[in-house]
Amino acid sequence: MRRYKDTSFMAGIGFALAAFGIWGLLPLYWYMLRGTASLEVAMHRIVWSCLLAWVILFLRGRAGALPRQMFRREMLPSFLIAGVLLAVNWFTYVAAIATGRTLDASLGYYINPLVSILLGMLFLGEKLSRLQWAALVSATLGVLYLTIQHGAAPWVSLILAFSFGLYGLLKKRRPAVRAVEGMAGELAFIAPPALAILVFRGLSGSPSFGSSGLLVSLLLMGAGVATLLPLLLFSAATRRIPLSNVGFIQYLAPTLMLLIGVFVFGEPLEATRLPGFLLVWFALALYTLSTVMQSMAAPVVTEPGIDFPEEKAPVGLDAHQDEAR
């Protein structure tokens, strides 16, 4: 029995590394589409992700029940607003990569877990430990430093972090819904206007899909797979490994983004920005330490199986926020 659990644990680690590795490498994918308007890329991501999510539900025999659930009075606002937050986040993220602001996107994902803690405290009545308070103070000082140093707030980072945070808050307050069902329902509300935008761009003679070469068209169609594959891997990982392990591994994604921005895209990490980043990294160290201490006090349960179940949030709201990437 011990050996069986060890096998499940190692599989979970592999799933987590694959999920966060893909999320961290996605800037390379969107960078190949830099010649395409960010709005068009984001709209294609919405449409193809929605289509793929519903195909998966249909193949699993679970597509019939979701429409009734989506339009329930207590569920409708959650699905609709969550879909809008997804659209805002995805457009901001793609635009950041296309305009050479990968480092700002990375900073947003570093800040995101701390925003989750803050929202949990303000809206869910969650209590903060001393380490979490210290982490919030350090992260706030880091953002304030970057704001003063640049003469303006790091809006890209803040929009990414808070759109993720608010998205997670909505998911936390919503009755439990599996990962694919949740995303399929949310995308169903924003896919029609996204498709309308693409049709309008097509009629106006300015689309990239179908007119900028086969590679661009395939990359736009593949946006759905690029979105849903890491989510399914993440869901499988959280069922098999302790939450503290997921908490550590999740920082692989923004770290890879940072390295890609500096060493692949050639974005400068000015020495004047380092103190702000260091304050945020110190905040994350405190946050991770608090997560480990909490997980050590809780029983660890690992479950085998090969299905992709709904995720269990690794820390606060983080599991739901990862759907938005």
Secondary structure, DSSP 8 states (H G I E B T S, - for coil): -HHHHHHHHHHHHHHHHHHHHHHHHHHHHHHTTTTS-HHHHHHHHHHHHHHHHHHHHHHHT-TTTHHHHHTSTTTHHHHHHHHHHHHHHHHHHHHHHHTT-HHHHHHHHHHHHHHHHHHHHHHH-----HHHHHHHHHHHHHHHHHHHHHTS--HHHHHHHHHHHHHHHHHHHS----HHHHHHHHHHHHHHHHHHHHHHHHHTT---TTTS-HHHHHHHHTHHHHHHHHHHHHHHHHHHS-HHHHHHHTTHHHHHHHHHHHHTS-----TTTHHHHHHHHHHHHHHHHHHHHHHHTS-------SS------SSTTHHHHGGG-
